[in-house]
Amino acid sequence: MGDPVAFCLNCQAELAIDTSLYEKGDEESTSSAAPLQVQGSVNEPHRVLQNAQIVWKAFPMSSCCDICVYGVSEQLDTPEAPLAYFSSPPAGRVICGGEGSLPGQSGNLFDIICNSTSALWGPMCEDCTEQLLSGMDQQLKGLEEECASYRKLLDSLSKDRATRVFDLNTSSAKLMAMKAEEASLMAELKRLEVEESTLNDELSRKRSELCNAEKEREEKLRLLDVECQEQDAEAQLIYLKTQLEKLSSINVLNAAFHIWQQGSFCTINGFRLGTLPHSPVEWNEINAAWGQTALLLTVLIKGEEDFHLRDYEIFPMGNYSFIRVLATGAELPLYGSGGFKPFGQKKFDEAICAFLNCFCQWQTHIESRSEFRFPHRMYRERIEDNKMEYSVKMQFNSEERWTKAMKCMLINLRWAISFAVTLRGFMPR
C-alpha cells in the first residue's frame, strides 16, 4: 500500500498523510468497532477551534469542500480509488461516510474530524496552520485587551456606585425644580410661538407693503422716464426752432447769388461781368458771370406765381447759357468768344437785349403791384444812371460804357433779391 496523499484546502499544496491519521493504536484494538464520536469539549484542540469563524475571514474556503485520500485500501481495484469522502453540509457539520469507508477503521482521526462540531476543515499544510494559529492568537490578544478594558470600566462604575449616597429628599426637590423649569420653559415656548405668529403676520404685511412700494417705485421711474423724454423732445423742439429762425433770417438768394463791387467791376459769385482796356477779363469768366445772372433771373421769375415771360425762355447752362425765341425757336447764345470787337457780336448782343427784355418784364410786373422801384431805370437795350444812358450792346460801344451798363444791371438784380426776400417773402418753386 502506497503513502496516503491529500491536498491543503487553503493553498492546494500536496500533503503526505501519515498512517497514524487513519489507523487505530494497539490500546484501541479492543475497543468497540462503532465509529468514535468526538464531542466539542476536547481540551486543547477546543481552545484553538473556538474562534474558527474569525479565522475563516483570513483563510476563506468554498462552502462545499471535497477531500479525497488515495492509495490506502488494498480492497479497491485501483490505487486511485477514493478511500473516504468529506463534505461540508449547510449546517456546517462535517460527515464522513460513503462507499470508500474501510471496515474496522471507524475510530481513527478521520472520524474525529468528521464528527467534530468545529467550523474548521482539514487537512491543511504546516505553513497555513501556522498562519491560522498566528491570526487566532492576535484575535485572542485583542479580545483579552477588550475584556480588560470592560473589567476596568466595570470596577470604576462599581466603586462610584458604592461611594454615592442616594438622598430621596434631594432627588425629589431636584425633580420638582426640573418640573417647574419644564413648565416655565413650556410657557416661554408658547409665548414665543404666539410672538412668532405675530411676527409672521407682521412680516407678511411688510412684504405686501414692500411689493406695493416696488410697484409704486417702478411707476414713478416710468413717469420720470416719460418726463425726461418729454423734456428732451422740448429741448430738441427749441433747438430746431432756433435753427429755423437762424435759417429764416438768412437771405437764401444772397447766399446763393452774391453780388458785390470790385473796383470798376461788379461781380456775381466772384465772376466779373465786364472788361476794361487796362484790366481785361477772359471770356470764360464773363460767360460764367452770365450763366449765374441767367440762373438768378430764372429763380426770381419762378418765385412769382402769377407771372410768365412773353416771347422768350431762358436756359441757364453755366458758361453756355442761352435764350430761346418762342416765335421762331431760335437760340441766342448768352456767351461770347474772341477779343472785344468794335462792331460787337450780333448773336451775343441779341441775347443780351433779350435778357434785358425779360428783366424789364419782371420789373414791370413787380412795380405794378407794389411801390418798389429799382435804382436804375431800364428800357429797351439801355440802362440809365444819373440821367446818363448806357447801352448793353457791345456794338458801337466802348469797353468802359459796356462794363458800366453791366454793373448797373447787376445792381438792379441785387435790389430784386432784397425785394424778393424781405418784401415778398420769397419761396422758390
VEXGU-734103 format. One record per residue (C-alpha): residue in one letter; residue number from 1; x, y, z. Coordinates in pm, whole numbers. Layout:
REM residues N
residu  num  east  north  up
a  NUM  X  Y  Z
...
END
This chain:
REM residues 429
residu  num  east  north  up
m  1  0  0  0
g  2  145  342  -103
d  3  165  658  113
p  4  -165  841  162
v  5  -191  1164  -44
a  6  -414  1470  22
f  7  -419  1843  -64
c  8  -422  2152  156
l  9  -762  2316  142
n  10  -610  2666  158
c  11  -309  2666  -78
q  12  -384  2333  -262
a  13  -37  2205  -177
e  14  11  1827  -190
l  15  28  1665  156
a  16  171  1330  268
i  17  -71  1178  523
d  18  83  968  800
t  19  -82  630  852
s  20  -147  716  1215
l  21  -408  960  1089
y  22  -646  680  994
e  23  -518  371  1190
k  24  -605  286  1547
g  25  -338  225  1807
d  26  -285  -102  1990
e  27  -451  32  2302
e  28  -767  90  2094
s  29  -782  -255  1932
t  30  -1008  -392  2199
s  31  -1248  -106  2180
s  32  -1582  -123  2006
a  33  -1600  -125  1631
a  34  -1857  159  1640
p  35  -1740  490  1500
l  36  -1578  723  1750
q  37  -1798  1025  1832
v  38  -1586  1329  1915
q  39  -1767  1595  2119
g  40  -1687  1959  2112
s  41  -1527  1952  2463
v  42  -1176  1842  2367
n  43  -947  2039  2595
e  44  -654  2170  2392
p  45  -799  2149  2036
h  46  -1113  2331  2152
r  47  -907  2635  2254
v  48  -778  2661  1901
l  49  -1111  2588  1731
q  50  -1343  2816  1934
n  51  -1265  3123  1717
a  52  -1270  2943  1383
q  53  -1529  3175  1231
i  54  -1299  3474  1272
v  55  -1004  3291  1120
w  56  -1210  3184  818
k  57  -1221  3552  720
a  58  -844  3546  671
f  59  -849  3197  509
p  60  -1169  3177  300
m  61  -1265  2835  161
s  62  -1551  2718  -52
s  63  -1879  2640  115
c  64  -1855  2285  -8
c  65  -1517  2112  11
d  66  -1430  1761  -109
i  67  -1125  1571  22
c  68  -1007  1251  -143
v  69  -737  1026  0
y  70  -581  784  -247
g  71  -391  454  -233
v  72  -480  342  122
s  73  -705  42  56
e  74  -599  -293  -72
q  75  -960  -399  -123
l  76  -1006  -146  -412
d  77  -923  -244  -770
t  78  -709  69  -844
p  79  -482  268  -617
e  80  -653  590  -734
a  81  -996  487  -599
p  82  -1117  718  -319
l  83  -1080  594  37
a  84  -1302  846  208
y  85  -1519  1143  111
f  86  -1556  1456  324
s  87  -1813  1723  265
s  88  -1949  2026  448
p  89  -2331  2030  461
p  90  -2523  2352  507
a  91  -2536  2307  885
g  92  -2157  2328  898
r  93  -2104  1974  1038
v  94  -1853  1752  854
i  95  -1973  1396  795
c  96  -1754  1107  693
g  97  -1905  818  505
g  98  -1967  665  166
e  99  -1861  359  -22
g  100  -1492  420  39
s  101  -1504  373  420
l  102  -1286  90  544
p  103  -1442  -152  793
g  104  -1276  -169  1129
q  105  -1117  180  1099
s  106  -1403  393  1233
g  107  -1209  507  1540
n  108  -923  686  1362
l  109  -852  1064  1338
f  110  -1074  1091  1030
d  111  -1375  1005  1245
i  112  -1272  1270  1498
i  113  -1256  1540  1228
c  114  -1576  1424  1061
n  115  -1780  1417  1382
s  116  -1641  1747  1521
t  117  -1876  2046  1562
s  118  -1592  2284  1472
a  119  -1614  2507  1163
l  120  -1259  2413  1070
w  121  -1194  2177  782
g  122  -889  1979  701
p  123  -634  1889  608
m  124  -401  2196  590
c  125  -29  2225  540
e  126  208  2335  814
d  127  252  2694  685
c  128  -122  2755  654
t  129  -171  2606  1001
e  130  91  2843  1149
q  131  -72  3142  979
l  132  -409  3027  1109
l  133  -280  2993  1465
s  134  -100  3329  1446
g  135  -416  3505  1336
m  136  -618  3337  1609
d  137  -357  3437  1871
q  138  -376  3802  1758
q  139  -754  3789  1773
l  140  -737  3634  2120
k  141  -493  3907  2235
g  142  -730  4177  2113
l  143  -1027  4017  2286
e  144  -830  3988  2609
e  145  -739  4360  2592
e  146  -1100  4450  2525
c  147  -1212  4231  2815
a  148  -959  4403  3043
s  149  -1097  4746  2941
y  150  -1451  4633  3016
r  151  -1341  4496  3356
k  152  -1169  4826  3439
l  153  -1482  5024  3346
l  154  -1700  4786  3550
d  155  -1477  4827  3857
s  156  -1489  5209  3819
l  157  -1869  5209  3796
s  158  -1896  4975  4092
k  159  -1673  5197  4310
d  160  -1867  5511  4204
r  161  -2197  5347  4289
a  162  -2065  5231  4627
t  163  -1944  5581  4723
r  164  -2256  5765  4605
v  165  -2532  5805  4867
f  166  -2886  5833  4736
d  167  -3087  6112  4904
l  168  -3459  6086  4835
n  169  -3547  6434  4955
t  170  -3275  6599  4747
s  171  -3374  6396  4441
s  172  -3740  6486  4490
a  173  -3653  6853  4523
k  174  -3442  6838  4211
l  175  -3725  6661  4029
m  176  -3977  6924  4136
a  177  -3736  7201  4034
m  178  -3685  7039  3695
k  179  -4064  7004  3652
a  180  -4111  7369  3743
e  181  -3837  7464  3498
e  182  -4006  7248  3234
a  183  -4339  7423  3298
s  184  -4167  7762  3275
l  185  -3995  7662  2952
m  186  -4325  7535  2808
a  187  -4489  7868  2894
e  188  -4196  8050  2736
l  189  -4230  7827  2431
k  190  -4600  7910  2397
r  191  -4522  8280  2437
l  192  -4255  8254  2171
e  193  -4493  8067  1939
v  194  -4750  8347  1980
e  195  -4478  8604  1920
e  196  -4362  8407  1614
s  197  -4715  8406  1476
t  198  -4742  8782  1535
l  199  -4406  8840  1370
n  200  -4507  8622  1074
d  201  -4821  8831  1029
e  202  -4612  9147  1055
l  203  -4365  9004  805
s  204  -4646  8924  560
r  205  -4780  9279  599
k  206  -4434  9428  545
r  207  -4380  9211  238
s  208  -4712  9330  97
e  209  -4610  9691  167
l  210  -4272  9626  4
c  211  -4439  9482  -305
n  212  -4669  9786  -329
a  213  -4373  10020  -276
e  214  -4179  9846  -553
k  215  -4476  9881  -788
e  216  -4508  10250  -698
r  217  -4133  10296  -748
e  218  -4149  10133  -1092
e  219  -4443  10357  -1184
k  220  -4254  10669  -1070
l  221  -3946  10559  -1264
r  222  -4162  10512  -1571
l  223  -4315  10857  -1525
l  224  -3969  11007  -1475
d  225  -3854  10838  -1793
v  226  -4152  10974  -1983
e  227  -4089  11318  -1834
c  228  -3723  11303  -1937
q  229  -3825  11203  -2288
e  230  -4072  11492  -2296
q  231  -3803  11735  -2179
d  232  -3566  11601  -2444
a  233  -3833  11646  -2708
e  234  -3899  12001  -2587
a  235  -3526  12078  -2592
q  236  -3499  11941  -2945
l  237  -3802  12144  -3048
i  238  -3650  12462  -2904
y  239  -3322  12386  -3080
l  240  -3497  12322  -3410
k  241  -3698  12642  -3374
t  242  -3378  12835  -3308
q  243  -3213  12681  -3609
l  244  -3523  12755  -3816
e  245  -3513  13117  -3706
k  246  -3147  13139  -3797
l  247  -3210  12981  -4135
s  248  -3514  13202  -4189
s  249  -3308  13510  -4122
i  250  -3055  13405  -4385
n  251  -3106  13559  -4729
v  252  -3102  13247  -4941
l  253  -3070  13435  -5268
n  254  -2789  13649  -5128
a  255  -2607  13335  -5015
a  256  -2663  13163  -5349
f  257  -2601  13472  -5568
h  258  -2354  13701  -5400
i  259  -2340  14032  -5597
w  260  -2066  14271  -5500
q  261  -1849  14552  -5636
q  262  -1483  14504  -5712
g  263  -1339  14834  -5829
s  264  -1491  14933  -6161
f  265  -1644  14585  -6194
c  266  -1950  14430  -6043
t  267  -1921  14058  -5962
i  268  -2170  13777  -5912
n  269  -2037  13484  -5710
g  270  -1685  13616  -5771
f  271  -1715  13633  -6151
r  272  -1658  13976  -6312
l  273  -1916  14083  -6568
g  274  -1734  14330  -6795
t  275  -1393  14416  -6928
l  276  -1164  14721  -6939
p  277  -866  14812  -7155
h  278  -633  14835  -6857
s  279  -790  14529  -6687
p  280  -908  14278  -6947
v  281  -1128  13985  -6837
e  282  -1125  13645  -7004
w  283  -1440  13531  -7184
n  284  -1460  13221  -6965
e  285  -1515  13442  -6660
i  286  -1760  13669  -6845
n  287  -1956  13368  -6972
a  288  -1966  13218  -6619
a  289  -2096  13550  -6485
w  290  -2371  13550  -6750
g  291  -2460  13191  -6656
q  292  -2504  13293  -6287
t  293  -2705  13601  -6393
a  294  -2938  13394  -6613
l  295  -2990  13145  -6329
l  296  -3071  13426  -6081
l  297  -3334  13584  -6312
t  298  -3486  13240  -6375
v  299  -3521  13186  -5998
l  300  -3680  13527  -5948
i  301  -3931  13468  -6229
k  302  -4030  13128  -6086
g  303  -4082  13291  -5745
e  304  -4377  13490  -5888
e  305  -4668  13250  -5925
d  306  -4883  13476  -6148
f  307  -4601  13587  -6379
h  308  -4488  13429  -6706
l  309  -4240  13552  -6965
r  310  -4356  13656  -7308
d  311  -4162  13591  -7629
y  312  -3858  13437  -7461
e  313  -3745  13146  -7244
i  314  -3418  13149  -7050
f  315  -3199  12835  -7029
p  316  -2926  12877  -6762
m  317  -2650  12635  -6871
g  318  -2341  12773  -6698
n  319  -2083  12909  -6943
y  320  -2311  12817  -7234
s  321  -2646  12961  -7129
f  322  -2881  13080  -7400
i  323  -3225  13237  -7461
r  324  -3478  13083  -7695
v  325  -3710  13297  -7905
l  326  -4054  13140  -7869
a  327  -4186  13272  -8204
t  328  -3904  13136  -8419
g  329  -3735  12884  -8190
a  330  -3400  13050  -8247
e  331  -3143  13016  -7972
l  332  -2949  13328  -7877
p  333  -2616  13245  -7707
l  334  -2556  13427  -7384
y  335  -2183  13382  -7414
g  336  -1905  13525  -7632
s  337  -1560  13441  -7756
g  338  -1255  13614  -7905
g  339  -1143  13967  -7825
f  340  -1353  14281  -7780
k  341  -1477  14384  -8124
p  342  -1594  14739  -8204
f  343  -1877  14607  -8416
g  344  -1965  14355  -8147
q  345  -2102  14002  -8180
k  346  -2450  14018  -8330
k  347  -2596  13698  -8173
f  348  -2442  13778  -7835
d  349  -2583  14134  -7845
e  350  -2928  13999  -7937
a  351  -2907  13758  -7640
i  352  -2814  14043  -7401
c  353  -3103  14254  -7532
a  354  -3343  13959  -7491
f  355  -3219  13907  -7134
l  356  -3275  14276  -7053
n  357  -3622  14250  -7208
c  358  -3706  13958  -6975
f  359  -3573  14154  -6677
c  360  -3787  14453  -6777
q  361  -4096  14232  -6797
w  362  -4037  14111  -6441
q  363  -3967  14475  -6330
t  364  -4296  14594  -6479
h  365  -4484  14313  -6304
i  366  -4328  14396  -5966
e  367  -4372  14774  -5991
s  368  -4734  14736  -6097
r  369  -4818  14555  -5772
s  370  -4603  14745  -5526
e  371  -4430  15075  -5468
f  372  -4091  14917  -5516
r  373  -3863  15088  -5766
f  374  -3521  14992  -5898
p  375  -3231  15243  -5868
h  376  -3151  15225  -6240
r  377  -3427  15263  -6497
m  378  -3419  15007  -6776
y  379  -3593  15030  -7112
r  380  -3528  14860  -7446
e  381  -3150  14793  -7460
r  382  -3049  15082  -7234
i  383  -2988  15143  -6860
e  384  -2992  15484  -6703
d  385  -2758  15604  -6425
n  386  -2755  15964  -6306
k  387  -2955  16064  -6614
m  388  -2694  15907  -6839
e  389  -2786  15617  -7062
y  390  -2565  15314  -7122
s  391  -2624  15053  -7391
v  392  -2598  14685  -7306
k  393  -2482  14606  -7661
m  394  -2114  14570  -7744
q  395  -2170  14703  -8097
f  396  -2050  15064  -8139
n  397  -1981  15072  -7765
s  398  -1666  15114  -7560
e  399  -1544  14867  -7301
e  400  -1589  15119  -7019
r  401  -1952  15203  -7107
w  402  -2046  14838  -7164
t  403  -1889  14742  -6828
k  404  -2083  15032  -6665
a  405  -2410  14903  -6816
m  406  -2338  14552  -6681
k  407  -2264  14699  -6339
c  408  -2598  14886  -6329
m  409  -2784  14572  -6438
l  410  -2625  14363  -6157
i  411  -2710  14635  -5902
n  412  -3075  14618  -6012
l  413  -3060  14237  -5972
r  414  -2925  14283  -5617
w  415  -3221  14505  -5535
a  416  -3450  14246  -5688
i  417  -3307  13987  -5448
s  418  -3377  14215  -5148
f  419  -3733  14274  -5270
a  420  -3799  13903  -5324
v  421  -3672  13804  -4978
t  422  -3779  14086  -4747
l  423  -4089  14239  -4903
r  424  -4249  13940  -5073
g  425  -4126  13650  -4853
f  426  -3955  13473  -5139
m  427  -4031  13100  -5159
p  428  -3877  12930  -5463
r  429  -4094  12688  -5655
END
